[in-house]
Amino acid sequence: MAIVVDRGTGSPTAEEAEVTVTDEDRKRAAYQALVQRVLSGAGRAPAGRRALAFGDDRGLAPPLDALIRKVVDTPARVGAADLAAAKASGCTEDEVFELVVCAAVGASARLYDAGLAALAEATGREA
């Protein structure tokens, strides 16, 4: 479905009427913006650590690796002790929070991409 983007002028100008964006394009743009922000936006955790947490690379040092593994594999089991251990390793609370968000968004991104690939395969369309 295509929509016309109205920039708040009440009625679209000729230029605005020519700008159409599909719902799928908007979803992909929002997804890409989220990933970009999580990985390279301003933050307390170093970008390299954020990328490792996002990618579930297991390249983080203990106890961060165990925390990220739990966030990705068994998030309901993440507890105060896991967070305290990560903070005791020298990370600030802000850094721990950012790494947990990166891990959760990365896991969700992998599921999203896998879902799009499965839909594309089932329907014969590109992902």
C-alpha positions, 0 to 999 in steps of 0.5 A: 500500500502506498501513502502520500506523505503530508508534511503538515501543511494541511494539503499536500503540495505537488512535490509532496504528492509525488513523494510516496512511501510504502508501509514496508519501506517505512518499516525497513527505514525505522528498523535500519535507523534503530540498528544504526542508532544502537550501534553508532549513536552517542553512548557510554559503552564503546562502539566495539563492545556494542557491536559485539553485544549486538552480534552475539559474537561471544567476544566480550570478556567475562562476566559481560559475555555471560550477561549478553548470552543470557539476554539473547538465549534466556532473557527471563533468567537475567537477574540482579546478580548478572547485572551486579557482576557486569558492573563489578567488572568495571562497567558503569550502569549506563554501559551495562544498560546499553550493552543489554539493549544492543544484545536484545536489539541484535537478537530481535534483528536476527529474528526479523531478518530470518522472518523476512527471508522465510516470507520471501522464500515462501512467496517467491519475493525478495527479502 
